[in-house]
Amino acid sequence: MIGDNREVLNHREPSWSLATDLYQLTMAQGYWASAMAERDSIFHMFYRTPPFGGRYVVAAGIEVFADWLSRHRFSEQDCAYLATVTGANERPLFTDEFLRYLAGWTFRGSIEAVAEGTLVFPHEPMVRVRAPLFDAQLIETTLLAIVNYQSLVATKASRIRLAAGRDEVLEFGLRRAHGLNGGLSASRAAYIGGIDATSNVLAGQQYGIPVRGTHAHSWIMAFADELTAFHAYCQVFPHNSVLLVDTYDSLDGVRHAIDAGRRLRERGEDLLGIRLDSGDLVYLAGQARKLLDDAGFQKTRIVASGDLDEQLIVSLKGQGAPIDIWGVGTKLATAFDEPALGGVYKLAAVTDKDGILGERMKLSDQASKASIPGCLDVVRLHDGSRCVGDIIFDSASEEEPGRDGTAQTIISPVDPRQHWTVPTADVSRTQLLQPLFVDGRRVAKESLLSDLRQRTLNGLTDFDRTILRFDNPHTYAAGLSARLHARRERMRENELAKIHRHKTNGYDGRRQSGERQR
Amino acid sequence: MIGDNREVLNHREPSWSLATDLYQLTMAQGYWASAMAERDSIFHMFYRTPPFGGRYVVAAGIEVFADWLSRHRFSEQDCAYLATVTGANERPLFTDEFLRYLAGWTFRGSIEAVAEGTLVFPHEPMVRVRAPLFDAQLIETTLLAIVNYQSLVATKASRIRLAAGRDEVLEFGLRRAHGLNGGLSASRAAYIGGIDATSNVLAGQQYGIPVRGTHAHSWIMAFADELTAFHAYCQVFPHNSVLLVDTYDSLDGVRHAIDAGRRLRERGEDLLGIRLDSGDLVYLAGQARKLLDDAGFQKTRIVASGDLDEQLIVSLKGQGAPIDIWGVGTKLATAFDEPALGGVYKLAAVTDKDGILGERMKLSDQASKASIPGCLDVVRLHDGSRCVGDIIFDSASEEEPGRDGTAQTIISPVDPRQHWTVPTADVSRTQLLQPLFVDGRRVAKESLLSDLRQRTLNGLTDFDRTILRFDNPHTYAAGLSARLHARRERMRENELAKIHRHKTNGYDGRRQSGERQR
């Protein structure tokens, strides 16, 4: 059996509709067979813990998910494969009727989401899906796979942007990214997060991201010596002359680059830059700058690369390294120090058989991990100079808090002992969730990637710098409205009381089962 | 400009030929314009440091790379995009003549590679490319992107396999993987590394990997209560009954699962398993086992999931947790504790203008990072019970070492003070590098994925367990033949002497440039 399907991948790209967990499909059949498929449901995607020791996440990947969803159909070939999937005893999992239904299905729900490039805080809904249970369930894995990863990389990129200040930053991570598509997603997300350009040509072609690159060590090694290699490169690319100097000895390389630069000047061109890729970058950049300046190449820029991340950039800048351009690869494209964002997708409400919407809450041994029931929205308050607070509220049961200008209490979703009071008079208000799909139809126009990037850059100035700090960042007033907090606490107590009743009544599963059968 | 090309991605998959770093294409034009494109060259892909504190890497991804390379062409659309790429002053980087050449080009070289599932040690060539410089350069980034990531995940999977012993292990990582293709690659590599099945349906369809899954917390929350949800699930899937018990309270959930199991037995089926996804897995698995056994469900298996990796599995097994099946996700699919393998691709030899092959070596401030020149092969020696040594040698200049049965000295590629002497009489010998492409044509048959997986499992028994150990693993005798070591040291000294001469002679770039112009 194994390997029978290889041909499909070799000869054309798969449909990607099966890029999901099997349990989404078993649940879909389950809902369908239990007459639950059409129950109206609300799910939220959110994260609990910000990555990299920070306070925020930069949302990304949402439009890529929307592209996927717009084309999401189960092909004949997909259904033919599903017909072969078995459970225990080699019996097929899926019925023919269900697969016929699945083949005709397309997504029918409505989705609100934050715009890519928005800074979001823990427990805030990034995506809200209101759809038949069947539809909402089937999109979970793909939504999480795309948005978790791209948001992670955009967040990392925003930190690198903060570290680099106004310096140019290039993304070089493809060779260590998680596959070709992982690399393409990384380039897109890194650009949204504030990086200036990428080495990934496909990202240039697909997304219009500026691409950069000159030569590798192998170019130098292919020639008889470094000087010959530099001259040859500048001969072919007089207007793309950033020379990698560390193949044999970095400062010797700088001297050779200066020589190549002199010849470029004879042609009316100039040496654009040198690149350092190993060694002590503070020492080498300082020495290289001196060599370049002494030789009259004050405008030649110094590019540094080699396992850089935001912490190292801060350190190098703090030590005064005269580096103009930063090349970041592995640490960005793999989000090396925390390579997964734990975004989750939780059911918050579902209708019963009479069509009444009932709220739902997942409990947990840790109270902080309990989900937030309801139909949630987030309003962000901005006092004209900075964002002052985000209020998560249940838009089905309460007005947008503070519309009347009264000060509002915001309560931490994790620890109710932490709360803030924010003024709501004289603030501008932004609803973070905006329509993406309405009744199965995509409504949001596709964005220019440069606009998404600009949103991130704006966000980085909209929040107090102490909140964006790398070490022990200050908290930001993001949490629940007082009404939502009270509803959630009541619901938690009710759910816990139910469990407690089971236990103290000497619960016997058989009896309860009997009761339900009556 | 940004966003102009979005349409391409929306309406069809890109060709993936541009999934490379821009500098590969600038170098290609450079070689072409400098009459260097046809120079015969040898490159090796290898890694320097094993991940996860271990001693080895499980090679994977090579056949996926071969699939890519077989179809690798620059389309008209690709070349049209490249014509728009600019350097400084907005001048185009690529010439029309070069792009016409590129559009007609296909890979012409020969490639030897280790079989997927082979355990490889630091500095051993995993892939050897012998091709015109132009061709060898153009494939670098894609080779590294695919093989680095898949080898990383296969290695992680092999460690999880070692930890789990004979227990079943499932891979659940798609929602945290680096994009959809990252998730597909992860499932493939995890299977090669020894995992038993995946939740990723696309991986099932594309590669024939067994798929598994039942239901999520949302299934439970969609019903009025947990017991109703379990009964409904078992009604639809009586032969796929693994019930997730921790939505509200894990042990309460086990009691409900037992109730559902009793109803399954009334139908002649049985409760296959319960899944624990949070809480203290030692305590909960112990209590769950007792509840199940007391209720007569001794055969019902306990599945555990939730941020598991090899270290946690060892710990849980060590504490006697009666867990039968392990679900691993994030920690495997992202290789969480070390999410990048630093595999590199280095030029080892190139012909000069007279067609004479000259060896090349990249030096470095760290002697251990210097590359190995020549045309390398690796022979693995097996004494009938265990592998006893790997010898890297230059097959262009020496016979396979130890063919005559004399004991061989193997010298560490990193520190020559470390060396081993291995007997070569009465051993079986395996050449690790095998032909993959000959003169641009793929020659290796595609493998069954189950055979690649079996190779890994065999490898895990072919090496002494102390070498595979997680903490402070024992060293394995993998290194250079005495002759190759001597050649490399001579070459290093020559190169260093060249640099030294430049410096002590008061090197002046201008003068040398003048000399070269004469």
Boltz contact constraints between the chains, C-beta under 6 A:
constraints:
  - contact:
      token1: [A, 1]
      token2: [B, 208]
      max_distance: 6.0
  - contact:
      token1: [A, 2]
      token2: [B, 208]
      max_distance: 6.0
  - contact:
      token1: [A, 2]
      token2: [B, 448]
      max_distance: 6.0
  - contact:
      token1: [A, 2]
      token2: [B, 449]
      max_distance: 6.0
  - contact:
      token1: [A, 2]
      token2: [B, 450]
      max_distance: 6.0
  - contact:
      token1: [A, 3]
      token2: [B, 208]
      max_distance: 6.0
  - contact:
      token1: [A, 3]
      token2: [B, 448]
      max_distance: 6.0
  - contact:
      token1: [A, 3]
      token2: [B, 449]
      max_distance: 6.0
  - contact:
      token1: [A, 4]
      token2: [B, 208]
      max_distance: 6.0
  - contact:
      token1: [A, 5]
      token2: [B, 205]
      max_distance: 6.0
  - contact:
      token1: [A, 5]
      token2: [B, 206]
      max_distance: 6.0
  - contact:
      token1: [A, 5]
      token2: [B, 208]
      max_distance: 6.0
  - contact:
      token1: [A, 6]
      token2: [B, 446]
      max_distance: 6.0
  - contact:
      token1: [A, 9]
      token2: [B, 206]
      max_distance: 6.0
  - contact:
      token1: [A, 10]
      token2: [B, 67]
      max_distance: 6.0
  - contact:
      token1: [A, 13]
      token2: [B, 13]
      max_distance: 6.0
  - contact:
      token1: [A, 14]
      token2: [B, 206]
      max_distance: 6.0
  - contact:
      token1: [A, 16]
      token2: [B, 180]
      max_distance: 6.0
  - contact:
      token1: [A, 18]
      token2: [B, 201]
      max_distance: 6.0
  - contact:
      token1: [A, 18]
      token2: [B, 202]
      max_distance: 6.0
  - contact:
      token1: [A, 18]
      token2: [B, 205]
      max_distance: 6.0
  - contact:
      token1: [A, 19]
      token2: [B, 180]
      max_distance: 6.0
  - contact:
      token1: [A, 19]
      token2: [B, 202]
      max_distance: 6.0
  - contact:
      token1: [A, 20]
      token2: [B, 201]
      max_distance: 6.0
  - contact:
      token1: [A, 21]
      token2: [B, 199]
      max_distance: 6.0
  - contact:
      token1: [A, 21]
      token2: [B, 213]
      max_distance: 6.0
  - contact:
      token1: [A, 22]
      token2: [B, 199]
      max_distance: 6.0
  - contact:
      token1: [A, 22]
      token2: [B, 201]
      max_distance: 6.0
  - contact:
      token1: [A, 22]
      token2: [B, 211]
      max_distance: 6.0
  - contact:
      token1: [A, 22]
      token2: [B, 213]
      max_distance: 6.0
  - contact:
      token1: [A, 23]
      token2: [B, 213]
      max_distance: 6.0
  - contact:
      token1: [A, 23]
      token2: [B, 214]
      max_distance: 6.0
  - contact:
      token1: [A, 23]
      token2: [B, 215]
      max_distance: 6.0
  - contact:
      token1: [A, 23]
      token2: [B, 216]
      max_distance: 6.0
  - contact:
      token1: [A, 26]
      token2: [B, 213]
      max_distance: 6.0
  - contact:
      token1: [A, 27]
      token2: [B, 215]
      max_distance: 6.0
  - contact:
      token1: [A, 27]
      token2: [B, 219]
      max_distance: 6.0
  - contact:
      token1: [A, 30]
      token2: [B, 233]
      max_distance: 6.0
  - contact:
      token1: [A, 30]
      token2: [B, 236]
      max_distance: 6.0
  - contact:
      token1: [A, 33]
      token2: [B, 236]
      max_distance: 6.0
  - contact:
      token1: [A, 34]
      token2: [B, 232]
      max_distance: 6.0
  - contact:
      token1: [A, 67]
      token2: [B, 10]
      max_distance: 6.0
  - contact:
      token1: [A, 81]
      token2: [B, 205]
      max_distance: 6.0
  - contact:
      token1: [A, 85]
      token2: [B, 211]
      max_distance: 6.0
  - contact:
      token1: [A, 87]
      token2: [B, 239]
      max_distance: 6.0
  - contact:
      token1: [A, 87]
      token2: [B, 240]
      max_distance: 6.0
  - contact:
      token1: [A, 88]
      token2: [B, 239]
      max_distance: 6.0
  - contact:
      token1: [A, 88]
      token2: [B, 272]
      max_distance: 6.0
  - contact:
      token1: [A, 89]
      token2: [B, 239]
      max_distance: 6.0
  - contact:
      token1: [A, 91]
      token2: [B, 239]
      max_distance: 6.0
  - contact:
      token1: [A, 93]
      token2: [B, 240]
      max_distance: 6.0
  - contact:
      token1: [A, 133]
      token2: [B, 222]
      max_distance: 6.0
  - contact:
      token1: [A, 141]
      token2: [B, 174]
      max_distance: 6.0
  - contact:
      token1: [A, 141]
      token2: [B, 175]
      max_distance: 6.0
  - contact:
      token1: [A, 144]
      token2: [B, 175]
      max_distance: 6.0
  - contact:
      token1: [A, 145]
      token2: [B, 174]
      max_distance: 6.0
  - contact:
      token1: [A, 145]
      token2: [B, 175]
      max_distance: 6.0
  - contact:
      token1: [A, 145]
      token2: [B, 180]
      max_distance: 6.0
  - contact:
      token1: [A, 145]
      token2: [B, 183]
      max_distance: 6.0
  - contact:
      token1: [A, 148]
      token2: [B, 176]
      max_distance: 6.0
  - contact:
      token1: [A, 149]
      token2: [B, 178]
      max_distance: 6.0
  - contact:
      token1: [A, 149]
      token2: [B, 179]
      max_distance: 6.0
  - contact:
      token1: [A, 174]
      token2: [B, 141]
      max_distance: 6.0
  - contact:
      token1: [A, 174]
      token2: [B, 145]
      max_distance: 6.0
  - contact:
      token1: [A, 175]
      token2: [B, 141]
      max_distance: 6.0
  - contact:
      token1: [A, 175]
      token2: [B, 144]
      max_distance: 6.0
  - contact:
      token1: [A, 175]
      token2: [B, 145]
      max_distance: 6.0
  - contact:
      token1: [A, 176]
      token2: [B, 148]
      max_distance: 6.0
  - contact:
      token1: [A, 176]
      token2: [B, 340]
      max_distance: 6.0
  - contact:
      token1: [A, 177]
      token2: [B, 145]
      max_distance: 6.0
  - contact:
      token1: [A, 178]
      token2: [B, 149]
      max_distance: 6.0
  - contact:
      token1: [A, 178]
      token2: [B, 178]
      max_distance: 6.0
  - contact:
      token1: [A, 178]
      token2: [B, 182]
      max_distance: 6.0
  - contact:
      token1: [A, 179]
      token2: [B, 149]
      max_distance: 6.0
  - contact:
      token1: [A, 179]
      token2: [B, 181]
      max_distance: 6.0
  - contact:
      token1: [A, 179]
      token2: [B, 182]
      max_distance: 6.0
  - contact:
      token1: [A, 179]
      token2: [B, 185]
      max_distance: 6.0
  - contact:
      token1: [A, 180]
      token2: [B, 16]
      max_distance: 6.0
  - contact:
      token1: [A, 180]
      token2: [B, 19]
      max_distance: 6.0
  - contact:
      token1: [A, 180]
      token2: [B, 145]
      max_distance: 6.0
  - contact:
      token1: [A, 181]
      token2: [B, 179]
      max_distance: 6.0
  - contact:
      token1: [A, 181]
      token2: [B, 181]
      max_distance: 6.0
  - contact:
      token1: [A, 182]
      token2: [B, 178]
      max_distance: 6.0
  - contact:
      token1: [A, 182]
      token2: [B, 179]
      max_distance: 6.0
  - contact:
      token1: [A, 182]
      token2: [B, 182]
      max_distance: 6.0
  - contact:
      token1: [A, 183]
      token2: [B, 145]
      max_distance: 6.0
  - contact:
      token1: [A, 185]
      token2: [B, 179]
      max_distance: 6.0
  - contact:
      token1: [A, 199]
      token2: [B, 21]
      max_distance: 6.0
  - contact:
      token1: [A, 199]
      token2: [B, 22]
      max_distance: 6.0
  - contact:
      token1: [A, 201]
      token2: [B, 18]
      max_distance: 6.0
  - contact:
      token1: [A, 201]
      token2: [B, 20]
      max_distance: 6.0
  - contact:
      token1: [A, 201]
      token2: [B, 22]
      max_distance: 6.0
  - contact:
      token1: [A, 202]
      token2: [B, 18]
      max_distance: 6.0
  - contact:
      token1: [A, 202]
      token2: [B, 19]
      max_distance: 6.0
  - contact:
      token1: [A, 205]
      token2: [B, 5]
      max_distance: 6.0
  - contact:
      token1: [A, 205]
      token2: [B, 18]
      max_distance: 6.0
  - contact:
      token1: [A, 205]
      token2: [B, 81]
      max_distance: 6.0
  - contact:
      token1: [A, 206]
      token2: [B, 5]
      max_distance: 6.0
  - contact:
      token1: [A, 206]
      token2: [B, 9]
      max_distance: 6.0
  - contact:
      token1: [A, 206]
      token2: [B, 14]
      max_distance: 6.0
  - contact:
      token1: [A, 208]
      token2: [B, 1]
      max_distance: 6.0
  - contact:
      token1: [A, 208]
      token2: [B, 2]
      max_distance: 6.0
  - contact:
      token1: [A, 208]
      token2: [B, 3]
      max_distance: 6.0
  - contact:
      token1: [A, 208]
      token2: [B, 4]
      max_distance: 6.0
  - contact:
      token1: [A, 208]
      token2: [B, 5]
      max_distance: 6.0
  - contact:
      token1: [A, 211]
      token2: [B, 22]
      max_distance: 6.0
  - contact:
      token1: [A, 211]
      token2: [B, 85]
      max_distance: 6.0
  - contact:
      token1: [A, 213]
      token2: [B, 21]
      max_distance: 6.0
  - contact:
      token1: [A, 213]
      token2: [B, 22]
      max_distance: 6.0
  - contact:
      token1: [A, 213]
      token2: [B, 23]
      max_distance: 6.0
  - contact:
      token1: [A, 213]
      token2: [B, 26]
      max_distance: 6.0
  - contact:
      token1: [A, 214]
      token2: [B, 23]
      max_distance: 6.0
  - contact:
      token1: [A, 215]
      token2: [B, 23]
      max_distance: 6.0
  - contact:
      token1: [A, 215]
      token2: [B, 27]
      max_distance: 6.0
  - contact:
      token1: [A, 216]
      token2: [B, 23]
      max_distance: 6.0
  - contact:
      token1: [A, 217]
      token2: [B, 362]
      max_distance: 6.0
  - contact:
      token1: [A, 218]
      token2: [B, 347]
      max_distance: 6.0
  - contact:
      token1: [A, 219]
      token2: [B, 27]
      max_distance: 6.0
  - contact:
      token1: [A, 221]
      token2: [B, 347]
      max_distance: 6.0
  - contact:
      token1: [A, 221]
      token2: [B, 360]
      max_distance: 6.0
  - contact:
      token1: [A, 222]
      token2: [B, 133]
      max_distance: 6.0
  - contact:
      token1: [A, 222]
      token2: [B, 350]
      max_distance: 6.0
  - contact:
      token1: [A, 232]
      token2: [B, 34]
      max_distance: 6.0
  - contact:
      token1: [A, 233]
      token2: [B, 30]
      max_distance: 6.0
  - contact:
      token1: [A, 236]
      token2: [B, 30]
      max_distance: 6.0
  - contact:
      token1: [A, 236]
      token2: [B, 33]
      max_distance: 6.0
  - contact:
      token1: [A, 239]
      token2: [B, 87]
      max_distance: 6.0
  - contact:
      token1: [A, 239]
      token2: [B, 88]
      max_distance: 6.0
  - contact:
      token1: [A, 239]
      token2: [B, 89]
      max_distance: 6.0
  - contact:
      token1: [A, 239]
      token2: [B, 91]
      max_distance: 6.0
  - contact:
      token1: [A, 240]
      token2: [B, 87]
      max_distance: 6.0
  - contact:
      token1: [A, 240]
      token2: [B, 93]
      max_distance: 6.0
  - contact:
      token1: [A, 248]
      token2: [B, 363]
      max_distance: 6.0
  - contact:
      token1: [A, 248]
      token2: [B, 499]
      max_distance: 6.0
  - contact:
      token1: [A, 249]
      token2: [B, 499]
      max_distance: 6.0
  - contact:
      token1: [A, 252]
      token2: [B, 499]
      max_distance: 6.0
  - contact:
      token1: [A, 252]
      token2: [B, 502]
      max_distance: 6.0
  - contact:
      token1: [A, 255]
      token2: [B, 509]
      max_distance: 6.0
  - contact:
      token1: [A, 258]
      token2: [B, 509]
      max_distance: 6.0
  - contact:
      token1: [A, 259]
      token2: [B, 509]
      max_distance: 6.0
  - contact:
      token1: [A, 259]
      token2: [B, 513]
      max_distance: 6.0
  - contact:
      token1: [A, 272]
      token2: [B, 88]
      max_distance: 6.0
  - contact:
      token1: [A, 279]
      token2: [B, 365]
      max_distance: 6.0
  - contact:
      token1: [A, 330]
      token2: [B, 340]
      max_distance: 6.0
  - contact:
      token1: [A, 334]
      token2: [B, 339]
      max_distance: 6.0
  - contact:
      token1: [A, 334]
      token2: [B, 340]
      max_distance: 6.0
  - contact:
      token1: [A, 336]
      token2: [B, 339]
      max_distance: 6.0
  - contact:
      token1: [A, 339]
      token2: [B, 334]
      max_distance: 6.0
  - contact:
      token1: [A, 339]
      token2: [B, 336]
      max_distance: 6.0
  - contact:
      token1: [A, 339]
      token2: [B, 339]
      max_distance: 6.0
  - contact:
      token1: [A, 340]
      token2: [B, 176]
      max_distance: 6.0
  - contact:
      token1: [A, 340]
      token2: [B, 330]
      max_distance: 6.0
  - contact:
      token1: [A, 340]
      token2: [B, 334]
      max_distance: 6.0
  - contact:
      token1: [A, 347]
      token2: [B, 218]
      max_distance: 6.0
  - contact:
      token1: [A, 347]
      token2: [B, 221]
      max_distance: 6.0
  - contact:
      token1: [A, 350]
      token2: [B, 222]
      max_distance: 6.0
  - contact:
      token1: [A, 360]
      token2: [B, 221]
      max_distance: 6.0
  - contact:
      token1: [A, 362]
      token2: [B, 217]
      max_distance: 6.0
  - contact:
      token1: [A, 363]
      token2: [B, 248]
      max_distance: 6.0
  - contact:
      token1: [A, 365]
      token2: [B, 279]
      max_distance: 6.0
  - contact:
      token1: [A, 446]
      token2: [B, 6]
      max_distance: 6.0
  - contact:
      token1: [A, 448]
      token2: [B, 2]
      max_distance: 6.0
  - contact:
      token1: [A, 448]
      token2: [B, 3]
      max_distance: 6.0
  - contact:
      token1: [A, 449]
      token2: [B, 2]
      max_distance: 6.0
  - contact:
      token1: [A, 449]
      token2: [B, 3]
      max_distance: 6.0
  - contact:
      token1: [A, 450]
      token2: [B, 2]
      max_distance: 6.0
  - contact:
      token1: [A, 499]
      token2: [B, 248]
      max_distance: 6.0
  - contact:
      token1: [A, 499]
      token2: [B, 249]
      max_distance: 6.0
  - contact:
      token1: [A, 499]
      token2: [B, 252]
      max_distance: 6.0
  - contact:
      token1: [A, 502]
      token2: [B, 252]
      max_distance: 6.0
  - contact:
      token1: [A, 509]
      token2: [B, 255]
      max_distance: 6.0
  - contact:
      token1: [A, 509]
      token2: [B, 258]
      max_distance: 6.0
  - contact:
      token1: [A, 509]
      token2: [B, 259]
      max_distance: 6.0
  - contact:
      token1: [A, 513]
      token2: [B, 259]
      max_distance: 6.0
